[in-house]
Amino acid sequence: MSVGNRLKEERKRLGLTQEAIGLACGVAKRTQILFEQDAHVPGGAYFAAADELGMDVAYVLVGRRDRLSESDADLLNAWRTASPSARVAAMAALTGVAPAAAGTAPRTLFQNATIGQQISADADLRAQKIVVKAPKGSKKATP
């Protein structure tokens, strides 16, 4: 897609006529038509004025959208100012994954027996030493 085609697409996205955008950017309607037909390429002053109107100038020039839509920008601003608990709730709502209830440890059923607290981690335990002692007063089992 050419610069002129993207320029026309952006003008229509903004809901402006050729005359209105030309006037706002300091050119005549005929010049705007020539820009959209790729007969001429707008200059820096034109694009600076078009940017003020909300045109995605990077998209017009190179075909890559860099500007967030207004609703996306609002969402991002709300995220940045949200508390940690609000962020957890928002992520749960957006992903459909309910956050874990605070204060409850995960439980696993294993052959009809409930296992209490669990710890899950990526850890290297090869250097760990586990000591198991019998309670005081108990006799040593004989094989």
C-alpha positions as CSV (number, residue, x, y, z in Angstrom):
1,M,0.0,0.0,0.0
2,S,1.3,3.4,-0.9
3,V,1.8,6.6,1.2
4,G,-1.2,8.2,-0.7
5,N,-3.5,5.2,0.0
6,R,-2.5,5.1,3.7
7,L,-3.0,8.9,3.9
8,K,-6.5,8.5,2.4
9,E,-7.2,5.7,4.9
10,E,-6.2,7.8,7.8
11,R,-8.2,10.8,6.6
12,K,-11.3,8.6,6.4
13,R,-10.6,7.0,9.8
14,L,-10.6,10.6,11.3
15,G,-13.9,11.3,9.5
16,L,-12.5,14.3,7.5
17,T,-13.0,15.4,4.0
18,Q,-10.2,16.2,1.6
19,E,-11.0,19.9,2.0
20,A,-11.1,19.8,5.8
21,I,-7.8,18.0,6.3
22,G,-6.2,20.1,3.6
23,L,-7.3,23.3,5.4
24,A,-6.2,22.0,8.8
25,C,-2.8,21.0,7.4
26,G,-2.2,24.2,5.4
27,V,-2.8,22.9,1.8
28,A,-5.5,23.3,-0.8
29,K,-8.1,20.6,-1.5
30,R,-6.4,20.0,-4.9
31,T,-3.0,19.4,-3.2
32,Q,-4.6,16.9,-0.8
33,I,-6.0,15.1,-3.7
34,L,-2.6,14.9,-5.3
35,F,-1.1,13.6,-2.1
36,E,-3.7,10.8,-2.0
37,Q,-3.0,10.0,-5.6
38,D,0.8,9.7,-4.9
39,A,1.5,12.5,-7.4
40,H,3.2,14.5,-4.5
41,V,4.5,13.6,-1.0
42,P,3.5,15.8,1.9
43,G,6.3,17.7,3.8
44,G,7.1,17.9,7.5
45,A,4.8,20.8,8.2
46,Y,1.9,18.9,6.8
47,F,2.6,15.8,8.9
48,A,3.1,17.9,12.0
49,A,-0.3,19.4,11.6
50,A,-1.8,16.0,10.7
51,D,-0.3,14.5,13.9
52,E,-2.1,17.2,15.9
53,L,-5.4,16.0,14.3
54,G,-4.8,12.5,15.5
55,M,-3.4,11.0,12.3
56,D,-1.0,8.1,12.8
57,V,1.9,9.6,10.8
58,A,4.2,6.7,11.3
59,Y,1.6,4.4,9.7
60,V,1.2,6.8,6.7
61,L,4.9,7.0,6.1
62,V,6.1,3.4,6.7
63,G,2.9,1.4,7.1
64,R,3.4,0.5,10.7
65,R,0.9,1.4,13.4
66,D,2.6,2.8,16.5
67,R,-0.1,4.8,18.2
68,L,-2.5,3.1,20.7
69,S,-6.2,3.6,20.1
70,E,-7.9,5.9,22.7
71,S,-9.6,3.0,24.5
72,D,-6.3,1.0,24.6
73,A,-4.5,4.1,26.0
74,D,-7.2,4.5,28.7
75,L,-6.9,0.9,29.7
76,L,-3.1,1.1,29.9
77,N,-3.3,4.3,32.0
78,A,-5.8,2.6,34.4
79,W,-3.5,-0.4,34.7
80,R,-0.5,1.8,35.5
81,T,-2.4,3.5,38.3
82,A,-4.1,0.4,39.7
83,S,-3.4,-1.2,43.0
84,P,-1.8,-4.7,43.0
85,S,-5.2,-6.2,44.0
86,A,-7.0,-4.4,41.3
87,R,-4.4,-5.7,38.8
88,V,-5.0,-9.2,40.0
89,A,-8.7,-8.8,39.6
90,A,-8.3,-7.3,36.1
91,M,-6.1,-10.1,34.9
92,A,-8.6,-12.6,36.3
93,A,-11.4,-11.0,34.4
94,L,-9.5,-10.7,31.2
95,T,-8.0,-14.2,31.2
96,G,-10.9,-16.1,32.8
97,V,-8.6,-17.4,35.6
98,A,-9.8,-16.8,39.1
99,P,-7.2,-15.6,41.5
100,A,-6.4,-17.9,44.4
101,A,-8.3,-17.1,47.6
102,A,-6.1,-15.3,50.1
103,G,-5.1,-17.3,53.2
104,T,-5.9,-20.8,51.8
105,A,-3.2,-23.3,51.1
106,P,-3.6,-25.5,48.0
107,R,-4.9,-29.0,48.7
108,T,-4.4,-32.2,46.7
109,L,-6.4,-35.4,46.9
110,F,-4.3,-38.5,46.7
111,Q,-6.0,-41.9,46.8
112,N,-8.9,-40.5,48.9
113,A,-6.5,-38.9,51.4
114,T,-6.2,-35.1,51.7
115,I,-2.6,-33.7,51.6
116,G,-2.3,-30.4,53.4
117,Q,0.2,-27.7,52.6
118,Q,2.3,-28.0,49.5
119,I,5.3,-26.2,48.1
120,S,6.0,-26.1,44.4
121,A,9.2,-24.6,43.1
122,D,12.0,-25.0,40.6
123,A,14.8,-25.6,43.1
124,D,17.9,-27.7,43.3
125,L,17.7,-29.7,46.5
126,R,20.7,-32.0,45.9
127,A,22.8,-30.2,48.6
128,Q,20.0,-30.5,51.2
129,K,20.2,-32.9,54.1
130,I,17.0,-34.4,55.6
131,V,17.1,-35.7,59.1
132,V,14.2,-37.7,60.5
133,K,14.2,-38.4,64.2
134,A,11.8,-40.6,66.2
135,P,9.9,-38.8,68.9
136,K,11.4,-38.8,72.4
137,G,10.5,-41.9,74.4
138,S,9.8,-44.1,71.5
139,K,11.6,-47.4,71.0
140,K,13.7,-48.1,68.0
141,A,12.0,-50.5,65.6
142,T,13.8,-53.8,65.0
143,P,13.8,-55.4,61.6
